[in-house]
């Protein structure tokens, strides 16, 4: 599934809703299309967007709302046949709330307060999940496993000893673009040498975050190329 992910931000505090919308817009591949400060306006916004042919893909859903709980919003949306994905953002840490959210099919649970880095990581995980299940037709077990693993684990790999976290993040963003890239092509698009680029790519491949394959049709022995596994 390609294209920008359309996001509705729901929070009873207007300033917080605006801040989260700004976070969304800073995250590659996402756009905040509206905010809502109550449960009823959130439900109306999702339905209106679908009827207009511009459906919301993801709702960032607070639990504490003035007219109904965020979990009641989720129940209402499901009862009305809305299949929009839901990511709960709340200060609630009790197990009962987490379990109830899980039964409603949420794709994530983010506890306030949090940093932008944590927020963006959650969205990136969702994007990988969405990509894995984004095509029509049947999927195999490996594709299903990758989709759920994307939600359960941070997308960004931690940099081991000898690798720079900043460089690893930069290589990750390059290879997540959707095309197959060789180490030489990654090097050309960054400030890295070919050897260094391959080292980072191999680390990502060893972690299962990228796929590798041989590229034929070039002089000499086949060259390895890499693509994001999501």
BELMO-V267076 format. One record per backbone hydrogen bond with DSSP energy under -0.5 kcal/mol. NH is the residue of the N-H (numbers start at 0). CO is the residue of the C=O. E is the energy in kcal/mol with one decimal. If there is no record, write none. Layout:
NH_CO_E / NH_CO_E
This chain:
4_28_-3.1 / 5_3_-0.6 / 6_30_-2.7 / 7_57_-2.4 / 8_33_-2.3 / 9_7_-0.5 / 9_59_-2.9 / 10_8_-0.5 / 10_35_-2.4 / 11_63_-0.6 / 13_11_-0.7 / 16_12_-2.7 / 17_13_-2.5 / 18_14_-2.2 / 19_15_-2.6 / 20_16_-2.2 / 21_17_-2.0 / 22_18_-2.0 / 23_19_-2.4 / 24_20_-2.3 / 25_21_-1.4 / 26_22_-0.8 / 26_23_-1.3 / 29_26_-1.8 / 30_4_-2.4 / 32_6_-2.5 / 32_30_-0.7 / 33_6_-1.0 / 35_8_-2.4 / 41_37_-1.4 / 42_38_-2.3 / 43_39_-2.4 / 44_40_-2.2 / 45_41_-2.1 / 46_42_-2.3 / 47_43_-2.9 / 48_44_-2.2 / 49_45_-1.8 / 50_46_-2.4 / 51_47_-1.8 / 52_49_-1.5 / 53_48_-2.4 / 56_5_-2.0 / 57_5_-2.0 / 58_84_-2.5 / 59_7_-2.8 / 59_57_-0.5 / 60_58_-0.8 / 60_86_-2.4 / 61_9_-1.4 / 61_59_-0.6 / 64_62_-1.0 / 65_36_-0.6 / 69_62_-2.4 / 72_68_-1.9 / 73_69_-2.1 / 74_70_-2.2 / 75_71_-2.6 / 76_72_-2.6 / 77_73_-2.3 / 78_74_-2.6 / 79_75_-1.6 / 80_77_-1.5 / 81_76_-2.8 / 82_80_-0.6 / 84_56_-2.0 / 86_58_-3.0 / 87_85_-0.5 / 87_107_-2.1 / 88_60_-2.5 / 89_109_-2.2 / 97_93_-1.8 / 98_94_-2.9 / 99_95_-2.4 / 100_96_-2.5 / 101_97_-2.0 / 102_98_-1.9 / 103_99_-0.8 / 103_100_-0.8 / 104_101_-1.7 / 105_100_-1.3 / 106_85_-3.0 / 107_85_-0.7 / 109_87_-3.4 / 110_108_-0.5 / 111_89_-2.5 / 118_114_-2.1 / 119_115_-3.3 / 120_116_-1.8 / 121_117_-1.9 / 122_118_-2.1 / 123_119_-2.6 / 124_120_-2.2 / 125_121_-2.2 / 126_122_-2.6 / 127_123_-2.0 / 128_124_-2.2 / 129_125_-3.0 / 130_126_-2.3 / 131_127_-2.2 / 132_128_-1.5 / 133_130_-1.2 / 143_139_-1.9 / 144_140_-2.8 / 145_141_-2.3 / 146_142_-2.0 / 147_143_-2.2 / 148_144_-2.2 / 149_145_-1.8 / 150_146_-1.1 / 151_147_-1.7 / 152_148_-1.7 / 159_157_-0.5 / 162_159_-2.2 / 167_163_-2.6 / 168_164_-2.2 / 169_165_-1.9 / 170_166_-2.6 / 171_167_-2.4 / 172_168_-2.2 / 173_169_-1.8 / 174_170_-2.5 / 175_171_-1.5 / 176_173_-1.4 / 177_174_-0.8 / 180_225_-2.8 / 182_223_-0.6 / 185_181_-2.2 / 186_182_-2.4 / 187_183_-2.1 / 188_184_-1.3 / 189_186_-1.2 / 196_192_-2.7 / 197_193_-2.4 / 198_194_-1.8 / 199_195_-2.0 / 200_196_-2.4 / 201_197_-2.9 / 202_198_-1.7 / 203_199_-2.1 / 204_200_-2.4 / 205_201_-2.7 / 206_202_-1.5 / 207_204_-1.4 / 208_203_-2.3 / 209_203_-0.9 / 210_226_-3.4 / 212_224_-2.0 / 214_222_-3.9 / 215_213_-0.6 / 222_214_-1.7 / 224_212_-2.6 / 225_180_-3.1 / 226_210_-1.8 / 227_174_-1.2 / 228_208_-2.6
